[in-house]
């Protein structure tokens, strides 16, 4: 396996977690450098250049590089040995097969539900790079946005209604929504298909692997799977440390009580659709979030002019903005 292929299999943010250098690492922002004893500063940064990850310390060690140089410095080994260790960590030393993710019979410990088990596809899997590229193209978002969703366990793939689909869900396995990979509608005429057994009061994307949700202090609460992908896109593009989550429809007025506990005391930015249903959903969502001491902000999409010159109806309308106009979206992440 070539080094570029290794970097696709185990990108830098996941490598840092795998090495145990961070308990949790946002893909953007600055952090304490793991290569020298830094107590107060936050000099270590990650960044993408031409879709390749790099890191740099702006503090005492003044070092920089990619995944291999990080392993070499952290492990005080040669480049040759670092590549071998990288292969081992990426699981490239033995043949890899793409197998379905295990199905979960009911929610994990700490999440209660009176609903029946979510009917996940039997061929559920995490998808290939090609699958991620298809979703990124369909949704007009950065490839690394959907790759981050995949790594977070928020994006999976499988056969729904006889066709290959991309699916949003999370570790709670309480709710999931699918869309066709070819971008067409289902036989019902709908663009989306909610999987049988879903509890729509659960915000999809909230429960991450390894209990990572607890490290987030800021959340973007959006409406629907399309806006969930768009929220990941903007969080990554604007370098924001926040977790996008989605209620699958403005008609959902009740937020699952276990979800509210995950959000207790956190900051939540609600981004409803700019339509009567979206406007009506905001008040009950705010009331429930404030009941668990959340600081709540509401962002109105009508503030954003989309590429065709109209006002945005939903967050997905904004993903086609050219790079020079991305500054328009900075208000999305105003937490004051």
KEKE-3310 file (N, C-alpha, C; in steps of 0.2 Angstrom, whole numbers, plus 5000, padded with zeros to 4 digits):
npx = (5004:5003:5010:5001:4989:4989:4987:4974:4968:4971:4969:4977:4970:4963:4974:4981:4973:4973:4986:4985:4988:4979:4964:4953:4951:4948:4945:4950:4957:4967:4978:4986:5003:5008:5021:5030:5032:5019:5011:5002:5000:4993:4998:4998:4993:4982:4980:4973:4980:4978:4969:4977:4982:4991:5002:5008:5018:5018:5025:5037:5044:5044:5041:5035:5025:5019:5009:5018:5030:5026:5024:5038:5044:5036:5039:5052:5060:5067:5063:5060:5056:5045:5036:5034:5027:5016:5010:5006:4997:4987:4982:4987:4996:4991:4979:4964:4947:4931:4919:4902:4896:4893:4877:4867:4857:4846:4847:4863:4871:4865:4856:4839:4825:4808:4805:4804:4817:4829:4828:4841:4850:4855:4867:4874:4888:4903:4907:4916:4930:4926:4912:4911:4915:4905:4894:4899:4899:4886:4880:4886:4898:4913:4925:4931:4922:4912:4920:4924:4911:4910:4920:4916:4906:4893:4889:4884:4883:4872:4859:4843:4826:4829:4839:4856:4861:4865:4867:4862:4866:4869:4879:4869:4859:4845:4839:4838:4841:4839:4846:4846:4860:4861:4854:4841:4823:4814:4803:4791:4791:4797:4812:4819:4821:4815:4822:4813:4807:4813:4816:4811:4813:4826:4841:4850:4867:4872:4877:4893:4907:4917:4913:4915:4906:4905:4915:4913:4907:4899:4885:4878:4861:4852:4840:4835:4843:4851:4854:4862:4874:4878:4881:4892:4901:4902:4907:4919:4925:4926:4933:4928:4925:4913:4899:4889:4872:4856:4838:4826:4816:4804:4793:4795:4793:4796:4811:4822:4823:4835:4844:4843:4850:4863:4866:4865:4868:4876:4881:4870:4866:4853:4847:4835:4824:4820:4805:4787:4785:4798:4800:4790:4795:4806:4803:4797:4809:4819:4813:4814:4828:4833:4828:4837:4847:4854:4863:4855:4855:4848:4849:4845:4841:4838:4846:4857:4863:4861:4871:4863:4858:4846:4838:4843:4835:4837:4851:4858:4857:4867:4879:4885:4892:4905:4923:4927:4916:4913:4914:4902:4896:4901:4893:4886:4892:4893:4894:4889)
npy = (4994:5011:5027:5038:5031:5025:5037:5040:5030:5030:5045:5060:5066:5055:5047:5053:5051:5037:5035:5039:5051:5061:5062:5067:5075:5089:5092:5104:5120:5125:5116:5109:5105:5089:5084:5091:5097:5106:5117:5128:5135:5134:5128:5119:5114:5108:5106:5107:5104:5105:5094:5086:5081:5090:5095:5106:5114:5129:5132:5128:5117:5119:5111:5102:5093:5078:5063:5053:5059:5063:5051:5047:5057:5057:5044:5043:5037:5030:5036:5026:5016:5022:5022:5009:5007:5015:5008:4997:5002:5007:4996:4990:4980:4968:4959:4968:4967:4972:4973:4971:4983:4978:4974:4983:4977:4986:5001:5007:5005:5017:5024:5025:5017:5015:5010:4999:4989:4997:4996:4991:4990:4974:4974:4984:4996:5005:5011:5015:5025:5030:5029:5040:5050:5051:5055:5068:5075:5074:5082:5094:5097:5098:5085:5081:5083:5074:5063:5065:5063:5050:5044:5048:5039:5043:5043:5030:5016:5006:4994:5000:4998:4991:4998:5005:5015:5031:5034:5042:5041:5037:5031:5028:5022:5024:5031:5034:5039:5038:5041:5040:5034:5037:5049:5050:5049:5039:5025:5029:5042:5051:5060:5056:5042:5036:5025:5010:5009:5020:5032:5048:5058:5058:5066:5064:5060:5063:5055:5049:5038:5031:5039:5052:5063:5070:5079:5090:5107:5115:5115:5112:5112:5106:5104:5089:5077:5082:5095:5091:5086:5097:5106:5099:5102:5116:5118:5112:5119:5132:5131:5127:5122:5112:5102:5095:5091:5083:5085:5075:5082:5096:5094:5087:5089:5086:5083:5069:5063:5058:5063:5076:5076:5074:5086:5095:5110:5115:5125:5128:5130:5134:5130:5132:5128:5140:5142:5140:5129:5126:5138:5136:5126:5130:5137:5126:5118:5127:5129:5116:5114:5124:5121:5112:5119:5124:5136:5145:5149:5156:5154:5163:5158:5167:5177:5174:5176:5166:5157:5159:5171:5173:5172:5161:5146:5134:5126:5118:5125:5134:5128:5129:5141:5151:5150:5164:5170:5164:5170:5175:5166:5166:5172:5161:5154:5162:5164:5172)
npz = (5000:4996:5002:5001:5000:5013:5020:5017:5023:5036:5042:5048:5060:5066:5068:5078:5089:5089:5093:5106:5109:5111:5120:5114:5099:5090:5072:5068:5073:5087:5099:5113:5112:5108:5108:5116:5133:5136:5145:5146:5134:5117:5105:5095:5079:5066:5049:5032:5016:4999:5001:5009:5025:5037:5051:5063:5075:5084:5095:5107:5101:5088:5077:5062:5050:5042:5044:5045:5049:5062:5069:5069:5076:5088:5092:5092:5082:5066:5049:5041:5050:5056:5045:5044:5056:5054:5044:5052:5061:5053:5049:5037:5036:5034:5024:5020:5022:5017:5028:5034:5047:5064:5069:5081:5094:5100:5110:5116:5133:5145:5136:5135:5128:5122:5110:5096:5090:5079:5062:5054:5038:5032:5026:5031:5030:5032:5021:5006:4999:4987:4989:4998:4991:4981:4989:4994:4982:4978:4988:4987:4995:5005:5003:5015:5025:5024:5026:5039:5045:5043:5050:5063:5064:5060:5047:5036:5025:5014:5009:5005:5003:4992:4985:4984:4997:5006:5023:5038:5055:5072:5086:5096:5089:5088:5078:5061:5044:5027:5010:4993:4983:4970:4969:4966:4969:4981:4978:4984:4981:4989:4994:5005:5016:5031:5042:5048:5064:5069:5081:5081:5090:5094:5092:5078:5076:5088:5098:5099:5095:5108:5118:5114:5113:5125:5126:5118:5118:5111:5100:5084:5080:5068:5054:5047:5037:5025:5029:5040:5034:5028:5039:5044:5034:5034:5047:5047:5036:5041:5052:5065:5082:5085:5087:5074:5074:5071:5070:5063:5055:5055:5062:5073:5089:5102:5111:5114:5131:5135:5126:5129:5141:5137:5132:5142:5150:5139:5124:5112:5095:5085:5069:5060:5046:5034:5034:5037:5045:5050:5058:5067:5074:5082:5095:5104:5104:5109:5122:5128:5128:5136:5148:5152:5155:5144:5134:5122:5104:5090:5072:5058:5042:5032:5032:5024:5008:4994:4981:4969:4971:4979:4995:5008:5011:5018:5026:5018:5006:5005:5002:4990:4989:4983:4987:4990:4995:5007:5019:5022:5030:5043:5053:5057:5066:5078:5094:5104)
capx = (5000:5007:5009:4995:4984:4989:4985:4967:4965:4971:4971:4981:4966:4962:4981:4983:4969:4975:4992:4984:4991:4974:4958:4948:4954:4944:4949:4952:4958:4974:4978:4992:5007:5009:5028:5034:5028:5016:5006:4997:4999:4989:5002:4998:4987:4981:4977:4972:4982:4977:4966:4982:4983:4998:5002:5013:5019:5020:5028:5044:5048:5044:5042:5030:5025:5013:5008:5025:5035:5023:5026:5045:5046:5033:5042:5060:5062:5068:5057:5058:5052:5039:5032:5031:5022:5010:5006:5003:4992:4982:4980:4989:5001:4987:4974:4958:4941:4926:4913:4897:4896:4889:4870:4866:4850:4843:4852:4868:4870:4864:4851:4833:4820:4803:4803:4807:4824:4830:4829:4846:4851:4860:4874:4877:4895:4906:4908:4923:4932:4922:4906:4911:4916:4898:4890:4902:4897:4878:4878:4891:4901:4920:4926:4933:4916:4908:4925:4923:4905:4911:4925:4912:4900:4887:4888:4885:4880:4868:4854:4837:4821:4832:4845:4862:4859:4869:4862:4864:4864:4875:4880:4863:4855:4838:4835:4842:4838:4843:4845:4848:4866:4860:4851:4834:4818:4812:4796:4786:4791:4801:4819:4822:4817:4817:4822:4808:4809:4817:4813:4813:4815:4833:4845:4855:4874:4873:4881:4899:4911:4922:4911:4918:4901:4906:4921:4910:4903:4895:4882:4873:4855:4849:4834:4836:4850:4854:4857:4867:4880:4880:4883:4899:4904:4904:4911:4926:4928:4927:4937:4925:4925:4907:4896:4882:4867:4850:4831:4824:4809:4802:4787:4797:4793:4799:4818:4822:4826:4842:4848:4844:4855:4870:4866:4864:4873:4880:4879:4867:4864:4848:4847:4829:4823:4816:4798:4782:4786:4804:4799:4786:4799:4811:4800:4798:4816:4822:4811:4817:4835:4834:4826:4843:4852:4858:4863:4852:4855:4844:4852:4840:4844:4836:4852:4862:4861:4864:4874:4858:4855:4840:4839:4843:4829:4840:4858:4861:4857:4873:4886:4888:4895:4912:4927:4928:4910:4912:4914:4895:4893:4904:4888:4883:4896:4893:4891:4887)
capy = (5000:5017:5031:5042:5026:5025:5043:5040:5025:5033:5052:5063:5067:5048:5044:5056:5047:5030:5035:5040:5058:5065:5059:5069:5080:5092:5092:5110:5123:5124:5112:5108:5101:5082:5083:5094:5098:5112:5118:5134:5137:5130:5129:5113:5115:5103:5109:5103:5108:5101:5088:5082:5083:5092:5097:5111:5117:5135:5134:5127:5112:5122:5105:5101:5088:5074:5057:5049:5063:5064:5045:5047:5061:5054:5037:5043:5032:5032:5037:5019:5012:5026:5020:5002:5008:5018:5002:4993:5006:5008:4989:4988:4975:4961:4961:4971:4966:4977:4969:4975:4984:4974:4977:4983:4975:4991:5006:5005:5007:5024:5027:5021:5018:5010:5009:4993:4990:5001:4991:4993:4986:4969:4975:4991:4996:5012:5014:5016:5032:5031:5031:5046:5055:5052:5059:5074:5078:5075:5087:5099:5098:5096:5078:5079:5084:5067:5058:5066:5060:5043:5043:5049:5034:5047:5041:5023:5014:5000:4994:5002:4998:4988:5002:5007:5022:5033:5034:5046:5038:5037:5026:5027:5017:5025:5035:5034:5042:5036:5044:5035:5036:5040:5056:5049:5048:5032:5023:5033:5049:5055:5060:5053:5036:5035:5018:5007:5008:5026:5037:5054:5063:5058:5070:5060:5062:5066:5050:5047:5033:5032:5044:5059:5069:5074:5084:5096:5112:5118:5110:5115:5108:5107:5100:5085:5074:5086:5100:5089:5086:5104:5108:5097:5105:5123:5117:5110:5125:5138:5129:5128:5116:5111:5095:5096:5086:5084:5082:5073:5085:5101:5092:5084:5094:5083:5080:5063:5065:5056:5068:5082:5075:5075:5093:5099:5115:5116:5130:5125:5135:5131:5133:5129:5129:5146:5141:5140:5123:5127:5143:5134:5121:5133:5138:5120:5116:5131:5128:5110:5115:5129:5117:5108:5125:5126:5143:5143:5154:5154:5158:5163:5157:5172:5182:5172:5176:5160:5158:5161:5178:5172:5171:5154:5142:5130:5127:5115:5130:5138:5124:5131:5147:5150:5152:5171:5172:5160:5175:5176:5161:5167:5173:5155:5152:5168:5161:5178)
capz = (5000:4995:5007:5000:5002:5020:5023:5016:5027:5043:5042:5054:5066:5068:5070:5084:5093:5089:5096:5112:5111:5113:5121:5109:5095:5084:5066:5067:5079:5090:5104:5117:5108:5112:5107:5121:5139:5136:5151:5146:5127:5113:5099:5090:5074:5061:5043:5026:5010:4994:5003:5013:5032:5040:5058:5065:5082:5084:5101:5109:5097:5081:5072:5058:5045:5041:5049:5046:5053:5068:5072:5070:5082:5095:5094:5092:5077:5059:5044:5039:5055:5056:5040:5046:5062:5051:5041:5057:5064:5048:5047:5031:5036:5033:5019:5023:5018:5019:5031:5037:5054:5068:5071:5088:5096:5104:5111:5121:5140:5146:5132:5136:5123:5123:5104:5094:5087:5073:5056:5050:5033:5034:5023:5033:5031:5033:5014:5003:4997:4981:4992:5001:4985:4978:4994:4993:4975:4978:4993:4985:5001:5005:5004:5022:5029:5024:5029:5046:5047:5043:5056:5069:5065:5058:5040:5034:5018:5014:5004:5008:4998:4986:4981:4988:5000:5011:5029:5044:5061:5077:5090:5100:5085:5089:5073:5055:5038:5021:5004:4987:4981:4963:4970:4964:4974:4982:4975:4987:4978:4994:4993:5011:5019:5038:5043:5052:5071:5071:5086:5078:5095:5095:5087:5074:5076:5095:5102:5095:5098:5113:5122:5112:5114:5131:5125:5114:5122:5107:5096:5079:5079:5061:5053:5042:5035:5021:5033:5044:5030:5026:5045:5045:5029:5037:5053:5044:5032:5045:5058:5071:5086:5087:5084:5071:5076:5067:5071:5056:5053:5060:5065:5079:5094:5108:5111:5118:5137:5136:5122:5133:5146:5134:5130:5148:5151:5133:5120:5106:5089:5081:5062:5057:5039:5034:5032:5043:5050:5054:5063:5073:5078:5086:5101:5108:5105:5114:5129:5131:5129:5141:5154:5155:5156:5138:5131:5115:5099:5084:5066:5053:5035:5028:5032:5020:5001:4991:4975:4964:4973:4983:5002:5009:5014:5023:5027:5012:5000:5005:5001:4984:4990:4981:4993:4992:4999:5013:5025:5024:5035:5049:5058:5059:5072:5083:5100:5109)
cpx = (5004:5005:5003:4989:4983:4986:4977:4964:4965:4974:4974:4976:4965:4969:4982:4979:4971:4982:4991:4987:4986:4968:4953:4952:4950:4948:4952:4954:4965:4973:4985:4997:5009:5017:5032:5029:5026:5010:5000:4995:4995:4993:5002:4992:4988:4978:4977:4975:4982:4974:4971:4982:4990:4997:5008:5013:5022:5024:5035:5047:5048:5044:5035:5030:5019:5013:5014:5030:5033:5025:5033:5047:5043:5037:5049:5062:5064:5062:5055:5054:5046:5034:5029:5026:5016:5006:5003:4996:4986:4979:4981:4994:4998:4982:4968:4952:4936:4920:4908:4898:4892:4882:4870:4858:4848:4849:4857:4867:4869:4859:4845:4829:4815:4801:4806:4814:4824:4832:4835:4847:4856:4867:4877:4885:4897:4907:4915:4924:4927:4915:4906:4912:4909:4894:4892:4899:4889:4876:4882:4895:4909:4920:4927:4927:4913:4913:4925:4917:4906:4915:4921:4906:4893:4885:4889:4882:4877:4862:4847:4832:4824:4837:4850:4860:4865:4864:4866:4861:4869:4875:4874:4859:4848:4835:4840:4838:4842:4841:4848:4855:4866:4856:4844:4830:4817:4805:4791:4786:4795:4809:4823:4818:4820:4816:4816:4811:4813:4813:4816:4814:4822:4837:4850:4862:4876:4878:4887:4903:4915:4920:4913:4913:4903:4911:4918:4906:4898:4892:4878:4867:4852:4843:4835:4843:4854:4858:4863:4874:4882:4883:4891:4903:4907:4908:4918:4929:4930:4931:4934:4924:4918:4904:4889:4878:4860:4844:4829:4817:4807:4796:4789:4797:4796:4806:4819:4826:4833:4847:4849:4849:4862:4871:4866:4870:4878:4877:4876:4864:4859:4848:4841:4829:4819:4809:4794:4784:4793:4804:4795:4790:4804:4809:4801:4805:4820:4820:4814:4824:4837:4832:4832:4849:4857:4857:4861:4853:4851:4847:4847:4843:4843:4841:4857:4859:4865:4867:4869:4855:4849:4843:4839:4837:4831:4848:4861:4861:4863:4880:4889:4892:4903:4917:4927:4922:4909:4912:4907:4893:4896:4899:4885:4886:4897:4890:4889:4881)
cpy = (5006:5022:5035:5037:5025:5031:5043:5035:5027:5040:5054:5063:5060:5045:5047:5053:5040:5030:5036:5047:5063:5061:5061:5075:5082:5092:5099:5114:5122:5120:5112:5103:5095:5081:5086:5096:5105:5113:5123:5135:5132:5131:5124:5114:5109:5108:5105:5107:5103:5094:5083:5085:5085:5095:5102:5113:5124:5137:5132:5122:5115:5117:5105:5095:5084:5068:5054:5053:5063:5057:5045:5051:5059:5048:5037:5038:5035:5033:5030:5015:5016:5024:5013:5002:5010:5012:4998:4996:5007:5001:4987:4983:4968:4963:4963:4969:4970:4973:4974:4977:4980:4978:4977:4982:4980:4996:5004:5007:5015:5028:5022:5022:5013:5008:5002:4994:4993:4995:4993:4988:4980:4970:4982:4991:5004:5015:5015:5024:5034:5033:5038:5052:5056:5056:5067:5078:5079:5081:5093:5102:5096:5088:5076:5080:5077:5062:5059:5063:5053:5041:5043:5044:5037:5046:5034:5022:5008:5000:4995:5002:4996:4992:5004:5014:5024:5035:5038:5042:5040:5031:5024:5022:5018:5028:5035:5036:5040:5040:5040:5038:5039:5047:5056:5049:5041:5031:5027:5040:5054:5054:5056:5047:5035:5028:5016:5007:5015:5030:5044:5060:5063:5062:5066:5064:5064:5061:5047:5041:5035:5038:5051:5065:5073:5080:5090:5100:5115:5114:5114:5110:5110:5103:5096:5083:5078:5092:5098:5088:5093:5107:5106:5100:5112:5123:5116:5116:5131:5137:5130:5121:5115:5104:5096:5090:5088:5081:5081:5076:5090:5099:5088:5089:5092:5081:5075:5065:5063:5060:5074:5082:5076:5082:5097:5104:5117:5122:5126:5131:5131:5134:5129:5131:5136:5145:5140:5135:5124:5133:5141:5129:5124:5134:5132:5118:5120:5130:5122:5111:5119:5126:5113:5113:5126:5133:5142:5150:5151:5158:5157:5163:5163:5178:5180:5173:5170:5162:5161:5168:5178:5171:5163:5151:5137:5130:5123:5120:5134:5134:5126:5137:5146:5152:5159:5173:5168:5164:5176:5172:5161:5168:5167:5152:5157:5165:5166:5181)
cpz = (5000:5001:5007:5002:5009:5023:5022:5021:5034:5043:5048:5060:5070:5071:5077:5090:5094:5093:5104:5114:5113:5115:5116:5105:5089:5078:5065:5074:5082:5097:5108:5113:5111:5112:5112:5127:5139:5141:5149:5139:5123:5106:5093:5085:5069:5055:5037:5020:5005:4996:5007:5020:5034:5047:5059:5072:5081:5090:5102:5104:5090:5075:5068:5053:5044:5046:5050:5050:5061:5072:5073:5076:5089:5097:5094:5088:5070:5055:5042:5044:5056:5051:5041:5051:5059:5048:5046:5060:5059:5046:5040:5030:5034:5028:5023:5019:5021:5021:5034:5044:5058:5069:5078:5090:5102:5106:5116:5128:5140:5141:5133:5130:5123:5116:5102:5091:5080:5067:5052:5044:5035:5031:5025:5033:5031:5026:5012:5001:4992:4984:4995:4996:4982:4983:4994:4987:4975:4982:4992:4992:5000:5007:5012:5027:5029:5027:5036:5049:5048:5049:5063:5069:5063:5051:5039:5027:5019:5009:5008:5002:4991:4982:4986:4990:5005:5017:5035:5050:5066:5081:5095:5096:5087:5083:5067:5049:5032:5015:4999:4985:4974:4963:4968:4970:4975:4978:4977:4984:4983:4992:4999:5013:5026:5039:5049:5059:5074:5076:5084:5083:5096:5090:5084:5075:5083:5099:5098:5099:5103:5118:5121:5113:5120:5131:5121:5119:5118:5101:5090:5078:5073:5060:5047:5040:5030:5024:5038:5040:5029:5033:5046:5040:5031:5043:5052:5041:5036:5051:5064:5075:5089:5084:5081:5073:5072:5070:5064:5054:5058:5064:5072:5085:5101:5107:5116:5125:5138:5132:5126:5138:5143:5132:5136:5149:5145:5129:5114:5101:5085:5074:5059:5049:5039:5030:5038:5048:5054:5059:5069:5077:5083:5093:5106:5109:5110:5121:5132:5132:5135:5148:5157:5155:5150:5137:5124:5111:5093:5078:5061:5046:5031:5028:5027:5012:4998:4984:4969:4966:4977:4990:5003:5013:5019:5022:5020:5006:5000:5003:4995:4984:4988:4987:4995:4996:5005:5020:5027:5029:5042:5055:5061:5065:5077:5089:5106:5107)
residu = (UNK:UNK:UNK:UNK:UNK:UNK:UNK:UNK:UNK:UNK:UNK:UNK:UNK:UNK:UNK:UNK:UNK:UNK:UNK:UNK:UNK:UNK:UNK:UNK:UNK:UNK:UNK:UNK:UNK:UNK:UNK:UNK:UNK:UNK:UNK:UNK:UNK:UNK:UNK:UNK:UNK:UNK:UNK:UNK:UNK:UNK:UNK:UNK:UNK:UNK:UNK:UNK:UNK:UNK:UNK:UNK:UNK:UNK:UNK:UNK:UNK:UNK:UNK:UNK:UNK:UNK:UNK:UNK:UNK:UNK:UNK:UNK:UNK:UNK:UNK:UNK:UNK:UNK:UNK:UNK:UNK:UNK:UNK:UNK:UNK:UNK:UNK:UNK:UNK:UNK:UNK:UNK:UNK:UNK:UNK:UNK:UNK:UNK:UNK:UNK:UNK:UNK:UNK:UNK:UNK:UNK:UNK:UNK:UNK:UNK:UNK:UNK:UNK:UNK:UNK:UNK:UNK:UNK:UNK:UNK:UNK:UNK:UNK:UNK:UNK:UNK:UNK:UNK:UNK:UNK:UNK:UNK:UNK:UNK:UNK:UNK:UNK:UNK:UNK:UNK:UNK:UNK:UNK:UNK:UNK:UNK:UNK:UNK:UNK:UNK:UNK:UNK:UNK:UNK:UNK:UNK:UNK:UNK:UNK:UNK:UNK:UNK:UNK:UNK:UNK:UNK:UNK:UNK:UNK:UNK:UNK:UNK:UNK:UNK:UNK:UNK:UNK:UNK:UNK:UNK:UNK:UNK:UNK:UNK:UNK:UNK:UNK:UNK:UNK:UNK:UNK:UNK:UNK:UNK:UNK:UNK:UNK:UNK:UNK:UNK:UNK:UNK:UNK:UNK:UNK:UNK:UNK:UNK:UNK:UNK:UNK:UNK:UNK:UNK:UNK:UNK:UNK:UNK:UNK:UNK:UNK:UNK:UNK:UNK:UNK:UNK:UNK:UNK:UNK:UNK:UNK:UNK:UNK:UNK:UNK:UNK:UNK:UNK:UNK:UNK:UNK:UNK:UNK:UNK:UNK:UNK:UNK:UNK:UNK:UNK:UNK:UNK:UNK:UNK:UNK:UNK:UNK:UNK:UNK:UNK:UNK:UNK:UNK:UNK:UNK:UNK:UNK:UNK:UNK:UNK:UNK:UNK:UNK:UNK:UNK:UNK:UNK:UNK:UNK:UNK:UNK:UNK:UNK:UNK:UNK:UNK:UNK:UNK:UNK:UNK:UNK:UNK:UNK:UNK:UNK:UNK:UNK:UNK:UNK:UNK:UNK:UNK:UNK:UNK:UNK:UNK:UNK:UNK:UNK:UNK:UNK:UNK:UNK:UNK:UNK:UNK:UNK:UNK:UNK:UNK:UNK:UNK:UNK:UNK:UNK:UNK:UNK:UNK:UNK:UNK:UNK:UNK:UNK:UNK:UNK:UNK)
# end
